[in-house]
């Protein structure tokens, strides 16, 4: 029998942590968003994956940019809060690349 029930694109992969940073999936409604959750280091981790000048990006701004090797949208929600959006088919790649960047930042800064 075919199961067509709704499933999260990041099912079983999140949440993920590295030191004080936390990567979690949130459901804002009809779209899915993946966002590092407000802890120190999120901007540094994302800077490893994007060529945008994230330090100067104002709160509420959204930009289309590479995130790792994928195209996506990056939205600044707060000082260290970001929303990352990529195609659903790239969710597992996004999780893997952001987790790796988080661990590198944590290893470097503690």
Biopython code that builds the backbone (N, CA, C, O; Angstrom):
import numpy as np
from Bio.PDB.StructureBuilder import StructureBuilder

atoms = [
    (1, "UNK", "N", (0.839, -1.175, 0.000)),
    (1, "UNK", "CA", (0.000, 0.000, 0.000)),
    (1, "UNK", "C", (0.888, 1.243, 0.000)),
    (1, "UNK", "O", (1.905, 1.281, 0.692)),
    (2, "UNK", "N", (0.512, 2.239, -0.759)),
    (2, "UNK", "CA", (1.257, 3.483, -0.886)),
    (2, "UNK", "C", (0.887, 4.434, 0.254)),
    (2, "UNK", "O", (-0.294, 4.693, 0.486)),
    (3, "UNK", "N", (1.899, 4.958, 0.970)),
    (3, "UNK", "CA", (1.673, 5.891, 2.074)),
    (3, "UNK", "C", (2.009, 7.301, 1.608)),
    (3, "UNK", "O", (3.168, 7.604, 1.325)),
    (4, "UNK", "N", (1.000, 8.162, 1.526)),
    (4, "UNK", "CA", (1.201, 9.543, 1.097)),
    (4, "UNK", "C", (1.050, 10.534, 2.252)),
    (4, "UNK", "O", (0.671, 11.686, 2.041)),
    (5, "UNK", "N", (1.345, 10.086, 3.460)),
    (5, "UNK", "CA", (1.218, 10.978, 4.615)),
    (5, "UNK", "C", (2.326, 12.028, 4.603)),
    (5, "UNK", "O", (3.430, 11.801, 4.109)),
    (6, "UNK", "N", (1.984, 13.189, 5.170)),
    (6, "UNK", "CA", (2.930, 14.296, 5.242)),
    (6, "UNK", "C", (4.125, 13.914, 6.105)),
    (6, "UNK", "O", (3.972, 13.296, 7.159)),
    (7, "UNK", "N", (5.319, 14.292, 5.646)),
    (7, "UNK", "CA", (6.535, 13.982, 6.386)),
    (7, "UNK", "C", (7.474, 15.178, 6.303)),
    (7, "UNK", "O", (7.592, 15.816, 5.256)),
    (8, "UNK", "N", (8.124, 15.469, 7.390)),
    (8, "UNK", "CA", (9.094, 16.551, 7.436)),
    (8, "UNK", "C", (10.274, 16.226, 6.528)),
    (8, "UNK", "O", (10.714, 15.078, 6.485)),
    (9, "UNK", "N", (10.800, 17.226, 5.795)),
    (9, "UNK", "CA", (11.979, 16.968, 4.968)),
    (9, "UNK", "C", (13.225, 16.641, 5.783)),
    (9, "UNK", "O", (14.183, 16.084, 5.247)),
    (10, "UNK", "N", (13.225, 16.979, 7.062)),
    (10, "UNK", "CA", (14.380, 16.729, 7.921)),
    (10, "UNK", "C", (14.072, 15.690, 8.990)),
    (10, "UNK", "O", (14.724, 15.667, 10.034)),
    (11, "UNK", "N", (13.103, 14.846, 8.748)),
    (11, "UNK", "CA", (12.675, 13.846, 9.734)),
    (11, "UNK", "C", (13.859, 12.999, 10.189)),
    (11, "UNK", "O", (14.588, 12.441, 9.369)),
    (12, "UNK", "N", (14.040, 12.910, 11.496)),
    (12, "UNK", "CA", (15.087, 12.084, 12.076)),
    (12, "UNK", "C", (16.475, 12.705, 12.064)),
    (12, "UNK", "O", (17.408, 12.114, 12.607)),
    (13, "UNK", "N", (16.642, 13.890, 11.457)),
    (13, "UNK", "CA", (17.966, 14.511, 11.374)),
    (13, "UNK", "C", (18.147, 15.643, 12.383)),
    (13, "UNK", "O", (19.276, 15.973, 12.745)),
    (14, "UNK", "N", (17.058, 16.234, 12.834)),
    (14, "UNK", "CA", (17.136, 17.405, 13.698)),
    (14, "UNK", "C", (16.319, 17.185, 14.956)),
    (14, "UNK", "O", (15.391, 16.376, 14.948)),
    (15, "UNK", "N", (16.639, 17.886, 16.043)),
    (15, "UNK", "CA", (17.576, 18.994, 16.163)),
    (15, "UNK", "C", (19.022, 18.514, 16.238)),
    (15, "UNK", "O", (19.299, 17.352, 16.535)),
    (16, "UNK", "N", (19.934, 19.446, 15.959)),
    (16, "UNK", "CA", (21.371, 19.186, 16.053)),
    (16, "UNK", "C", (21.994, 20.322, 16.852)),
    (16, "UNK", "O", (21.551, 21.467, 16.760)),
    (17, "UNK", "N", (23.014, 20.009, 17.632)),
    (17, "UNK", "CA", (23.675, 21.032, 18.431)),
    (17, "UNK", "C", (25.187, 20.951, 18.266)),
    (17, "UNK", "O", (25.743, 19.902, 17.940)),
    (18, "UNK", "N", (25.835, 22.086, 18.500)),
    (18, "UNK", "CA", (27.292, 22.178, 18.556)),
    (18, "UNK", "C", (27.595, 23.274, 19.558)),
    (18, "UNK", "O", (27.467, 24.457, 19.242)),
    (19, "UNK", "N", (27.991, 22.899, 20.753)),
    (19, "UNK", "CA", (28.214, 23.885, 21.805)),
    (19, "UNK", "C", (26.904, 24.576, 22.123)),
    (19, "UNK", "O", (25.908, 23.915, 22.413)),
    (20, "UNK", "N", (26.893, 25.903, 22.071)),
    (20, "UNK", "CA", (25.689, 26.678, 22.379)),
    (20, "UNK", "C", (24.775, 26.853, 21.170)),
    (20, "UNK", "O", (23.675, 27.389, 21.305)),
    (21, "UNK", "N", (25.213, 26.407, 19.984)),
    (21, "UNK", "CA", (24.395, 26.557, 18.785)),
    (21, "UNK", "C", (23.433, 25.388, 18.654)),
    (21, "UNK", "O", (23.747, 24.260, 19.035)),
    (22, "UNK", "N", (22.253, 25.674, 18.106)),
    (22, "UNK", "CA", (21.240, 24.642, 17.903)),
    (22, "UNK", "C", (20.617, 24.852, 16.535)),
    (22, "UNK", "O", (20.237, 25.970, 16.185)),
    (23, "UNK", "N", (20.513, 23.792, 15.768)),
    (23, "UNK", "CA", (19.864, 23.817, 14.464)),
    (23, "UNK", "C", (18.577, 23.023, 14.598)),
    (23, "UNK", "O", (18.589, 21.859, 14.996)),
    (24, "UNK", "N", (17.453, 23.673, 14.257)),
    (24, "UNK", "CA", (16.180, 22.980, 14.385)),
    (24, "UNK", "C", (15.283, 23.333, 13.212)),
    (24, "UNK", "O", (15.466, 24.352, 12.547)),
    (25, "UNK", "N", (14.329, 22.484, 12.980)),
    (25, "UNK", "CA", (13.361, 22.696, 11.920)),
    (25, "UNK", "C", (12.089, 23.267, 12.534)),
    (25, "UNK", "O", (11.634, 22.808, 13.582)),
    (26, "UNK", "N", (11.524, 24.265, 11.877)),
    (26, "UNK", "CA", (10.264, 24.831, 12.324)),
    (26, "UNK", "C", (9.273, 24.803, 11.171)),
    (26, "UNK", "O", (9.665, 24.845, 10.005)),
    (27, "UNK", "N", (8.006, 24.731, 11.496)),
    (27, "UNK", "CA", (6.962, 24.706, 10.478)),
    (27, "UNK", "C", (6.196, 26.016, 10.529)),
    (27, "UNK", "O", (5.333, 26.181, 11.390)),
    (28, "UNK", "N", (6.489, 26.970, 9.617)),
    (28, "UNK", "CA", (5.805, 28.252, 9.636)),
    (28, "UNK", "C", (4.465, 28.229, 8.907)),
    (28, "UNK", "O", (3.841, 29.277, 8.740)),
    (29, "UNK", "N", (4.022, 27.077, 8.478)),
    (29, "UNK", "CA", (2.766, 26.976, 7.742)),
    (29, "UNK", "C", (2.960, 26.120, 6.509)),
    (29, "UNK", "O", (3.504, 25.019, 6.596)),
    (30, "UNK", "N", (2.523, 26.613, 5.360)),
    (30, "UNK", "CA", (2.582, 25.787, 4.161)),
    (30, "UNK", "C", (3.981, 25.595, 3.583)),
    (30, "UNK", "O", (4.158, 24.794, 2.665)),
    (31, "UNK", "N", (4.983, 26.315, 4.104)),
    (31, "UNK", "CA", (6.355, 26.095, 3.682)),
    (31, "UNK", "C", (7.146, 25.598, 4.878)),
    (31, "UNK", "O", (6.707, 25.754, 6.018)),
    (32, "UNK", "N", (8.296, 25.008, 4.639)),
    (32, "UNK", "CA", (9.147, 24.518, 5.723)),
    (32, "UNK", "C", (10.369, 25.399, 5.810)),
    (32, "UNK", "O", (10.916, 25.813, 4.788)),
    (33, "UNK", "N", (10.802, 25.687, 7.021)),
    (33, "UNK", "CA", (11.982, 26.510, 7.240)),
    (33, "UNK", "C", (12.933, 25.794, 8.168)),
    (33, "UNK", "O", (12.522, 25.068, 9.074)),
    (34, "UNK", "N", (14.197, 26.008, 7.928)),
    (34, "UNK", "CA", (15.245, 25.427, 8.743)),
    (34, "UNK", "C", (16.055, 26.591, 9.266)),
    (34, "UNK", "O", (16.530, 27.410, 8.480)),
    (35, "UNK", "N", (16.225, 26.686, 10.580)),
    (35, "UNK", "CA", (16.870, 27.870, 11.123)),
    (35, "UNK", "C", (17.759, 27.546, 12.301)),
    (35, "UNK", "O", (17.336, 26.846, 13.221)),
    (36, "UNK", "N", (19.004, 28.051, 12.289)),
    (36, "UNK", "CA", (19.799, 27.978, 13.503)),
    (36, "UNK", "C", (19.084, 28.798, 14.564)),
    (36, "UNK", "O", (18.536, 29.858, 14.265)),
    (37, "UNK", "N", (19.085, 28.323, 15.780)),
    (37, "UNK", "CA", (18.257, 28.929, 16.817)),
    (37, "UNK", "C", (19.043, 29.817, 17.763)),
    (37, "UNK", "O", (19.616, 29.329, 18.737)),
    (38, "UNK", "N", (19.077, 31.107, 17.493)),
    (38, "UNK", "CA", (19.453, 32.178, 18.363)),
    (38, "UNK", "C", (20.639, 32.084, 19.297)),
    (38, "UNK", "O", (20.769, 32.961, 20.151)),
    (39, "UNK", "N", (21.492, 31.123, 19.212)),
    (39, "UNK", "CA", (22.610, 31.023, 20.130)),
    (39, "UNK", "C", (23.859, 31.644, 19.494)),
    (39, "UNK", "O", (23.921, 31.762, 18.270)),
    (40, "UNK", "N", (24.870, 32.049, 20.306)),
    (40, "UNK", "CA", (26.092, 32.645, 19.752)),
    (40, "UNK", "C", (26.762, 31.736, 18.735)),
    (40, "UNK", "O", (26.854, 30.526, 18.942)),
    (41, "UNK", "N", (27.236, 32.325, 17.624)),
    (41, "UNK", "CA", (27.971, 31.563, 16.624)),
    (41, "UNK", "C", (27.206, 31.272, 15.352)),
    (41, "UNK", "O", (27.806, 30.835, 14.370)),
    (42, "UNK", "N", (25.898, 31.498, 15.331)),
    (42, "UNK", "CA", (25.106, 31.179, 14.142)),
    (42, "UNK", "C", (25.580, 31.973, 12.929)),
    (42, "UNK", "O", (25.696, 31.421, 11.834)),
    (43, "UNK", "N", (25.853, 33.255, 13.113)),
    (43, "UNK", "CA", (26.303, 34.088, 12.000)),
    (43, "UNK", "C", (27.650, 33.607, 11.481)),
    (43, "UNK", "O", (27.869, 33.564, 10.271)),
    (44, "UNK", "N", (28.553, 33.243, 12.386)),
    (44, "UNK", "CA", (29.860, 32.720, 11.974)),
    (44, "UNK", "C", (29.713, 31.409, 11.208)),
    (44, "UNK", "O", (30.415, 31.181, 10.223)),
    (45, "UNK", "N", (28.810, 30.557, 11.656)),
    (45, "UNK", "CA", (28.597, 29.283, 10.961)),
    (45, "UNK", "C", (28.047, 29.525, 9.564)),
    (45, "UNK", "O", (28.507, 28.903, 8.606)),
    (46, "UNK", "N", (27.066, 30.420, 9.430)),
    (46, "UNK", "CA", (26.499, 30.700, 8.116)),
    (46, "UNK", "C", (27.493, 31.390, 7.195)),
    (46, "UNK", "O", (27.445, 31.210, 5.978)),
    (47, "UNK", "N", (28.391, 32.179, 7.769)),
    (47, "UNK", "CA", (29.403, 32.861, 6.960)),
    (47, "UNK", "C", (30.317, 31.861, 6.254)),
    (47, "UNK", "O", (30.910, 32.185, 5.225)),
    (48, "UNK", "N", (30.436, 30.654, 6.795)),
    (48, "UNK", "CA", (31.228, 29.606, 6.148)),
    (48, "UNK", "C", (30.526, 29.052, 4.918)),
    (48, "UNK", "O", (31.158, 28.408, 4.081)),
    (49, "UNK", "N", (29.220, 29.298, 4.801)),
    (49, "UNK", "CA", (28.427, 28.692, 3.732)),
    (49, "UNK", "C", (27.931, 29.685, 2.690)),
    (49, "UNK", "O", (27.432, 29.278, 1.641)),
    (50, "UNK", "N", (28.058, 30.977, 2.960)),
    (50, "UNK", "CA", (27.521, 31.991, 2.061)),
    (50, "UNK", "C", (28.550, 33.086, 1.819)),
    (50, "UNK", "O", (29.391, 33.363, 2.674)),
    (51, "UNK", "N", (28.474, 33.704, 0.646)),
    (51, "UNK", "CA", (29.368, 34.820, 0.341)),
    (51, "UNK", "C", (28.754, 36.158, 0.727)),
    (51, "UNK", "O", (29.382, 37.202, 0.547)),
    (52, "UNK", "N", (27.526, 36.138, 1.259)),
    (52, "UNK", "CA", (26.894, 37.378, 1.698)),
    (52, "UNK", "C", (27.642, 37.965, 2.884)),
    (52, "UNK", "O", (28.247, 37.230, 3.665)),
    (53, "UNK", "N", (27.602, 39.290, 3.025)),
    (53, "UNK", "CA", (28.146, 39.950, 4.207)),
    (53, "UNK", "C", (27.059, 39.911, 5.274)),
    (53, "UNK", "O", (26.288, 40.859, 5.420)),
    (54, "UNK", "N", (27.003, 38.820, 6.010)),
    (54, "UNK", "CA", (25.929, 38.595, 6.969)),
    (54, "UNK", "C", (25.990, 39.557, 8.148)),
    (54, "UNK", "O", (24.961, 39.848, 8.758)),
    (55, "UNK", "N", (27.177, 40.054, 8.478)),
    (55, "UNK", "CA", (27.321, 40.986, 9.604)),
    (55, "UNK", "C", (26.551, 42.278, 9.360)),
    (55, "UNK", "O", (26.042, 42.877, 10.306)),
    (56, "UNK", "N", (26.458, 42.714, 8.110)),
    (56, "UNK", "CA", (25.800, 43.985, 7.799)),
    (56, "UNK", "C", (24.360, 43.804, 7.322)),
    (56, "UNK", "O", (23.675, 44.792, 7.056)),
    (57, "UNK", "N", (23.898, 42.588, 7.212)),
    (57, "UNK", "CA", (22.535, 42.323, 6.760)),
    (57, "UNK", "C", (21.552, 42.751, 7.853)),
    (57, "UNK", "O", (21.629, 42.250, 8.975)),
    (58, "UNK", "N", (20.624, 43.675, 7.542)),
    (58, "UNK", "CA", (19.716, 44.153, 8.582)),
    (58, "UNK", "C", (18.659, 43.118, 8.957)),
    (58, "UNK", "O", (18.312, 42.251, 8.155)),
    (59, "UNK", "N", (18.161, 43.219, 10.167)),
    (59, "UNK", "CA", (17.107, 42.330, 10.633)),
    (59, "UNK", "C", (15.883, 42.467, 9.730)),
    (59, "UNK", "O", (15.472, 43.577, 9.392)),
    (60, "UNK", "N", (15.318, 41.350, 9.351)),
    (60, "UNK", "CA", (14.154, 41.326, 8.465)),
    (60, "UNK", "C", (14.506, 41.214, 6.992)),
    (60, "UNK", "O", (13.627, 40.984, 6.162)),
    (61, "UNK", "N", (15.793, 41.375, 6.655)),
    (61, "UNK", "CA", (16.215, 41.300, 5.255)),
    (61, "UNK", "C", (16.322, 39.850, 4.803)),
    (61, "UNK", "O", (16.672, 38.967, 5.586)),
    (62, "UNK", "N", (16.019, 39.618, 3.539)),
    (62, "UNK", "CA", (16.135, 38.299, 2.921)),
    (62, "UNK", "C", (16.972, 38.436, 1.664)),
    (62, "UNK", "O", (16.832, 39.406, 0.920)),
    (63, "UNK", "N", (17.839, 37.471, 1.427)),
    (63, "UNK", "CA", (18.650, 37.470, 0.210)),
    (63, "UNK", "C", (18.697, 36.066, -0.365)),
    (63, "UNK", "O", (18.709, 35.073, 0.362)),
    (64, "UNK", "N", (18.724, 36.010, -1.676)),
    (64, "UNK", "CA", (18.925, 34.729, -2.356)),
    (64, "UNK", "C", (20.423, 34.584, -2.538)),
    (64, "UNK", "O", (21.090, 35.493, -3.030)),
    (65, "UNK", "N", (20.945, 33.437, -2.138)),
    (65, "UNK", "CA", (22.389, 33.241, -2.147)),
    (65, "UNK", "C", (22.708, 31.756, -2.148)),
    (65, "UNK", "O", (21.848, 30.915, -1.886)),
    (66, "UNK", "N", (23.945, 31.458, -2.445)),
    (66, "UNK", "CA", (24.411, 30.093, -2.232)),
    (66, "UNK", "C", (24.460, 29.823, -0.739)),
    (66, "UNK", "O", (24.880, 30.677, 0.042)),
    (67, "UNK", "N", (24.035, 28.648, -0.350)),
    (67, "UNK", "CA", (24.198, 28.150, 1.011)),
    (67, "UNK", "C", (24.940, 26.847, 0.825)),
    (67, "UNK", "O", (24.344, 25.833, 0.461)),
    (68, "UNK", "N", (26.243, 26.868, 1.073)),
    (68, "UNK", "CA", (27.062, 25.729, 0.681)),
    (68, "UNK", "C", (27.112, 25.723, -0.839)),
    (68, "UNK", "O", (27.514, 26.712, -1.453)),
    (69, "UNK", "N", (26.706, 24.617, -1.447)),
    (69, "UNK", "CA", (26.704, 24.565, -2.902)),
    (69, "UNK", "C", (25.298, 24.649, -3.489)),
    (69, "UNK", "O", (25.111, 24.453, -4.690)),
    (70, "UNK", "N", (24.293, 24.944, -2.627)),
    (70, "UNK", "CA", (22.900, 25.029, -3.069)),
    (70, "UNK", "C", (22.454, 26.479, -3.138)),
    (70, "UNK", "O", (22.987, 27.328, -2.424)),
    (71, "UNK", "N", (21.491, 26.764, -3.984)),
    (71, "UNK", "CA", (20.853, 28.074, -3.961)),
    (71, "UNK", "C", (19.733, 28.033, -2.941)),
    (71, "UNK", "O", (19.036, 27.027, -2.809)),
    (72, "UNK", "N", (19.563, 29.137, -2.216)),
    (72, "UNK", "CA", (18.503, 29.205, -1.223)),
    (72, "UNK", "C", (18.245, 30.633, -0.823)),
    (72, "UNK", "O", (18.762, 31.568, -1.435)),
    (73, "UNK", "N", (17.437, 30.799, 0.212)),
    (73, "UNK", "CA", (17.125, 32.107, 0.772)),
    (73, "UNK", "C", (17.617, 32.154, 2.213)),
    (73, "UNK", "O", (17.434, 31.208, 2.980)),
    (74, "UNK", "N", (18.241, 33.268, 2.564)),
    (74, "UNK", "CA", (18.703, 33.507, 3.924)),
    (74, "UNK", "C", (17.981, 34.742, 4.440)),
    (74, "UNK", "O", (18.030, 35.799, 3.809)),
    (75, "UNK", "N", (17.315, 34.620, 5.573)),
    (75, "UNK", "CA", (16.603, 35.738, 6.188)),
    (75, "UNK", "C", (17.157, 35.961, 7.579)),
    (75, "UNK", "O", (17.292, 35.022, 8.363)),
    (76, "UNK", "N", (17.478, 37.208, 7.882)),
    (76, "UNK", "CA", (17.937, 37.539, 9.238)),
    (76, "UNK", "C", (16.708, 37.857, 10.082)),
    (76, "UNK", "O", (15.981, 38.811, 9.807)),
    (77, "UNK", "N", (16.489, 37.051, 11.106)),
    (77, "UNK", "CA", (15.345, 37.227, 11.999)),
    (77, "UNK", "C", (15.708, 38.029, 13.242)),
    (77, "UNK", "O", (14.849, 38.674, 13.843)),
    (78, "UNK", "N", (16.984, 37.988, 13.626)),
    (78, "UNK", "CA", (17.464, 38.693, 14.816)),
    (78, "UNK", "C", (18.975, 38.705, 14.798)),
    (78, "UNK", "O", (19.586, 38.327, 13.799)),
    (79, "UNK", "N", (19.588, 39.134, 15.889)),
    (79, "UNK", "CA", (21.049, 39.253, 15.961)),
    (79, "UNK", "C", (21.747, 37.943, 15.603)),
    (79, "UNK", "O", (22.716, 37.954, 14.844)),
    (80, "UNK", "N", (21.281, 36.835, 16.125)),
    (80, "UNK", "CA", (21.864, 35.525, 15.838)),
    (80, "UNK", "C", (20.793, 34.514, 15.420)),
    (80, "UNK", "O", (20.975, 33.306, 15.574)),
    (81, "UNK", "N", (19.684, 35.015, 14.894)),
    (81, "UNK", "CA", (18.599, 34.151, 14.411)),
    (81, "UNK", "C", (18.472, 34.283, 12.907)),
    (81, "UNK", "O", (18.356, 35.390, 12.381)),
    (82, "UNK", "N", (18.494, 33.156, 12.214)),
    (82, "UNK", "CA", (18.448, 33.127, 10.761)),
    (82, "UNK", "C", (17.445, 32.086, 10.292)),
    (82, "UNK", "O", (17.244, 31.066, 10.952)),
    (83, "UNK", "N", (16.818, 32.345, 9.155)),
    (83, "UNK", "CA", (15.974, 31.348, 8.503)),
    (83, "UNK", "C", (16.638, 30.987, 7.172)),
    (83, "UNK", "O", (16.941, 31.858, 6.356)),
    (84, "UNK", "N", (16.854, 29.697, 6.975)),
    (84, "UNK", "CA", (17.449, 29.198, 5.736)),
    (84, "UNK", "C", (16.392, 28.391, 5.003)),
    (84, "UNK", "O", (15.727, 27.543, 5.598)),
    (85, "UNK", "N", (16.237, 28.652, 3.715)),
    (85, "UNK", "CA", (15.259, 27.898, 2.938)),
    (85, "UNK", "C", (15.897, 27.438, 1.636)),
    (85, "UNK", "O", (16.495, 28.222, 0.899)),
    (86, "UNK", "N", (15.753, 26.149, 1.376)),
    (86, "UNK", "CA", (16.209, 25.543, 0.126)),
    (86, "UNK", "C", (15.080, 24.643, -0.366)),
    (86, "UNK", "O", (14.091, 24.437, 0.337)),
    (87, "UNK", "N", (15.232, 24.113, -1.567)),
    (87, "UNK", "CA", (14.251, 23.165, -2.071)),
    (87, "UNK", "C", (14.177, 21.960, -1.145)),
    (87, "UNK", "O", (15.191, 21.528, -0.597)),
    (88, "UNK", "N", (13.003, 21.432, -0.977)),
    (88, "UNK", "CA", (12.778, 20.291, -0.090)),
    (88, "UNK", "C", (13.735, 19.144, -0.392)),
    (88, "UNK", "O", (14.204, 18.471, 0.526)),
    (89, "UNK", "N", (14.023, 18.919, -1.638)),
    (89, "UNK", "CA", (14.905, 17.812, -2.018)),
    (89, "UNK", "C", (16.337, 18.017, -1.535)),
    (89, "UNK", "O", (17.127, 17.073, -1.525)),
    (90, "UNK", "N", (16.679, 19.245, -1.133)),
    (90, "UNK", "CA", (18.032, 19.555, -0.669)),
    (90, "UNK", "C", (18.110, 19.662, 0.855)),
    (90, "UNK", "O", (19.157, 20.023, 1.393)),
    (91, "UNK", "N", (17.013, 19.353, 1.559)),
    (91, "UNK", "CA", (16.968, 19.515, 3.018)),
    (91, "UNK", "C", (18.062, 18.726, 3.719)),
    (91, "UNK", "O", (18.728, 19.258, 4.608)),
    (92, "UNK", "N", (18.260, 17.476, 3.341)),
    (92, "UNK", "CA", (19.276, 16.679, 4.040)),
    (92, "UNK", "C", (20.680, 17.216, 3.776)),
    (92, "UNK", "O", (21.537, 17.164, 4.658)),
    (93, "UNK", "N", (20.922, 17.729, 2.575)),
    (93, "UNK", "CA", (22.223, 18.327, 2.273)),
    (93, "UNK", "C", (22.416, 19.600, 3.089)),
    (93, "UNK", "O", (23.505, 19.846, 3.605)),
    (94, "UNK", "N", (21.363, 20.411, 3.208)),
    (94, "UNK", "CA", (21.447, 21.628, 4.011)),
    (94, "UNK", "C", (21.761, 21.293, 5.466)),
    (94, "UNK", "O", (22.639, 21.909, 6.070)),
    (95, "UNK", "N", (21.051, 20.327, 6.025)),
    (95, "UNK", "CA", (21.297, 19.934, 7.416)),
    (95, "UNK", "C", (22.743, 19.497, 7.591)),
    (95, "UNK", "O", (23.407, 19.927, 8.534)),
    (96, "UNK", "N", (23.237, 18.653, 6.701)),
    (96, "UNK", "CA", (24.606, 18.149, 6.808)),
    (96, "UNK", "C", (25.615, 19.293, 6.745)),
    (96, "UNK", "O", (26.544, 19.341, 7.552)),
    (97, "UNK", "N", (25.445, 20.209, 5.803)),
    (97, "UNK", "CA", (26.413, 21.292, 5.634)),
    (97, "UNK", "C", (26.358, 22.306, 6.784)),
    (97, "UNK", "O", (27.399, 22.793, 7.223)),
    (98, "UNK", "N", (25.161, 22.626, 7.274)),
    (98, "UNK", "CA", (25.059, 23.568, 8.391)),
    (98, "UNK", "C", (25.601, 22.933, 9.666)),
    (98, "UNK", "O", (26.301, 23.593, 10.434)),
    (99, "UNK", "N", (25.289, 21.665, 9.899)),
    (99, "UNK", "CA", (25.838, 20.981, 11.079)),
    (99, "UNK", "C", (27.367, 20.983, 11.045)),
    (99, "UNK", "O", (28.010, 21.234, 12.064)),
    (100, "UNK", "N", (27.941, 20.707, 9.894)),
    (100, "UNK", "CA", (29.402, 20.705, 9.758)),
    (100, "UNK", "C", (29.963, 22.096, 10.058)),
    (100, "UNK", "O", (30.951, 22.214, 10.783)),
    (101, "UNK", "N", (29.353, 23.140, 9.519)),
    (101, "UNK", "CA", (29.816, 24.510, 9.775)),
    (101, "UNK", "C", (29.694, 24.859, 11.255)),
    (101, "UNK", "O", (30.586, 25.495, 11.817)),
    (102, "UNK", "N", (28.594, 24.445, 11.890)),
    (102, "UNK", "CA", (28.410, 24.696, 13.322)),
    (102, "UNK", "C", (29.510, 24.029, 14.133)),
    (102, "UNK", "O", (30.058, 24.636, 15.053)),
    (103, "UNK", "N", (29.834, 22.790, 13.801)),
    (103, "UNK", "CA", (30.877, 22.074, 14.540)),
    (103, "UNK", "C", (32.247, 22.702, 14.327)),
    (103, "UNK", "O", (33.057, 22.729, 15.253)),
    (104, "UNK", "N", (32.525, 23.209, 13.124)),
    (104, "UNK", "CA", (33.801, 23.884, 12.879)),
    (104, "UNK", "C", (33.908, 25.166, 13.706)),
    (104, "UNK", "O", (34.953, 25.438, 14.298)),
    (105, "UNK", "N", (32.831, 25.951, 13.749)),
    (105, "UNK", "CA", (32.845, 27.179, 14.533)),
    (105, "UNK", "C", (32.991, 26.856, 16.014)),
    (105, "UNK", "O", (33.756, 27.513, 16.720)),
    (106, "UNK", "N", (32.270, 25.857, 16.486)),
    (106, "UNK", "CA", (32.359, 25.476, 17.899)),
    (106, "UNK", "C", (33.770, 25.001, 18.243)),
    (106, "UNK", "O", (34.300, 25.346, 19.299)),
    (107, "UNK", "N", (34.377, 24.214, 17.362)),
    (107, "UNK", "CA", (35.737, 23.723, 17.602)),
    (107, "UNK", "C", (36.746, 24.877, 17.647)),
    (107, "UNK", "O", (37.714, 24.843, 18.407)),
    (108, "UNK", "N", (36.503, 25.875, 16.836)),
    (108, "UNK", "CA", (37.442, 26.999, 16.773)),
    (108, "UNK", "C", (37.267, 27.963, 17.938)),
    (108, "UNK", "O", (38.246, 28.468, 18.487)),
    (109, "UNK", "N", (36.011, 28.217, 18.314)),
    (109, "UNK", "CA", (35.735, 29.220, 19.343)),
    (109, "UNK", "C", (35.339, 28.643, 20.693)),
    (109, "UNK", "O", (35.318, 29.351, 21.699)),
    (110, "UNK", "N", (35.026, 27.353, 20.706)),
    (110, "UNK", "CA", (34.652, 26.729, 21.985)),
    (110, "UNK", "C", (33.296, 27.005, 22.356)),
    (110, "UNK", "O", (32.838, 26.551, 23.404)),
]
sb = StructureBuilder()
sb.init_structure("model")
sb.init_model(0)
sb.init_chain("A")
sb.init_seg("    ")
for serial, (resi, resn, name, xyz) in enumerate(atoms, 1):
    if name == "N":
        sb.init_residue(resn, " ", resi, " ")
    sb.init_atom(name, np.array(xyz, "f"), 0.0, 1.0, " ", f" {name:<3s}", serial, name[0])
structure = sb.get_structure()
